[in-house]
Amino acid sequence: MLEPEITTQPDAIERLFCKPFKSLARHEMDKETTDMLIRLLMAKPTTLEDAPITEEDKPFVYKLIEKRIKYALTFRITDSRLMVFLAVLCKSAGSAVMYLTYLQYWCKKNNVKELDLDTFGKRIFPMGFPSQEDMSELWDKTKISRWKVSDEHSALTRMVKCDRFPRMPKRRGMRRRFRRLDKLGKLIHGSDNLIDYQSAIKSIQFN
């Protein structure tokens, strides 16, 4: 688990997430995903504004991808087919964030500011995609510690420290200890994963 201070390093995401993601083994898609990709590649490209999908029909992951690109990243997707395929490929919000972060890295390194489905399939992932198991393992490696207790050997630290946060204690006494730690500034607020921190992604953002 990473220390909170890592989030202030502008190249932390590039070093600790993007480069390891690039090294993950690629695997062929299952038949359903392959068929979807083929159909999309054969379809006529349309802009996001002209996409044949209404706001009500957009799945949660599709909307998340839209917002993440708009507010947190500096590359753009101009092809509605790619948006649809990413929504199919990403099985969770976490996997969507991981793919988008890597796409930002690839775009920066290759000076590509706008992505379409052809570039995505032929240049970025021509050999397939990482397995969910490998992605989950990498996700865990970019977890941020939610604690900043100076004495790591104190009884209080051992009593409340855990891998996941928040895991609210059941006993009233433990709740009081959590509140006390929070008041003392011993708890870290914000995301528990490095790739959610804008301060750590600056090295791969376009100016």
Secondary structure in CASP SS format (residue, H / E / C, confidence):
PFRMAT SS
TARGET T0000
AUTHOR 0000-0000-0000
METHOD secondary structure of the structure
MODEL  1
M C 1.00
L E 1.00
E C 1.00
P H 1.00
E H 1.00
I H 1.00
T H 1.00
T H 1.00
Q C 1.00
P C 1.00
D C 1.00
A H 1.00
I H 1.00
E H 1.00
R H 1.00
L H 1.00
F H 1.00
C H 1.00
K H 1.00
P H 1.00
F H 1.00
K H 1.00
S H 1.00
L C 1.00
A C 1.00
R C 1.00
H E 1.00
E C 1.00
M C 1.00
D C 1.00
K H 1.00
E H 1.00
T H 1.00
T H 1.00
D H 1.00
M H 1.00
L H 1.00
I H 1.00
R H 1.00
L H 1.00
L H 1.00
M H 1.00
A C 1.00
K C 1.00
P C 1.00
T C 1.00
T C 1.00
L C 1.00
E C 1.00
D C 1.00
A C 1.00
P C 1.00
I C 1.00
T C 1.00
E C 1.00
E C 1.00
D C 1.00
K C 1.00
P C 1.00
F H 1.00
V H 1.00
Y H 1.00
K H 1.00
L H 1.00
I H 1.00
E H 1.00
K H 1.00
R H 1.00
I H 1.00
K H 1.00
Y H 1.00
A H 1.00
L C 1.00
T C 1.00
F C 1.00
R E 1.00
I E 1.00
T C 1.00
D C 1.00
S H 1.00
R H 1.00
L H 1.00
M H 1.00
V H 1.00
F H 1.00
L H 1.00
A H 1.00
V H 1.00
L H 1.00
C C 1.00
K C 1.00
S C 1.00
A H 1.00
G H 1.00
S H 1.00
A H 1.00
V H 1.00
M H 1.00
Y H 1.00
L H 1.00
T H 1.00
Y H 1.00
L H 1.00
Q H 1.00
Y H 1.00
W H 1.00
C H 1.00
K H 1.00
K H 1.00
N H 1.00
N C 1.00
V C 1.00
K C 1.00
E E 1.00
L E 1.00
D C 1.00
L H 1.00
D H 1.00
T H 1.00
F H 1.00
G H 1.00
K H 1.00
R H 1.00
I H 1.00
F C 1.00
P C 1.00
M C 1.00
G C 1.00
F E 1.00
P C 1.00
S C 1.00
Q H 1.00
E H 1.00
D H 1.00
M H 1.00
S H 1.00
E H 1.00
L H 1.00
W H 1.00
D H 1.00
K H 1.00
T C 1.00
K E 1.00
I E 1.00
S C 1.00
R C 1.00
W E 1.00
K C 1.00
V C 1.00
S C 1.00
D C 1.00
E C 1.00
H C 1.00
S C 1.00
A H 1.00
L H 1.00
T H 1.00
R H 1.00
M H 1.00
V H 1.00
K C 1.00
C C 1.00
D C 1.00
R C 1.00
F C 1.00
P C 1.00
R C 1.00
M C 1.00
P C 1.00
K C 1.00
R C 1.00
R H 1.00
G H 1.00
M H 1.00
R H 1.00
R H 1.00
R H 1.00
F H 1.00
R H 1.00
R H 1.00
L H 1.00
D H 1.00
K H 1.00
L C 1.00
G C 1.00
K C 1.00
L E 1.00
I C 1.00
H C 1.00
G C 1.00
S C 1.00
D C 1.00
N E 1.00
L H 1.00
I H 1.00
D H 1.00
Y C 1.00
Q H 1.00
S H 1.00
A H 1.00
I C 1.00
K H 1.00
S H 1.00
I H 1.00
Q C 1.00
F C 1.00
N C 1.00
END
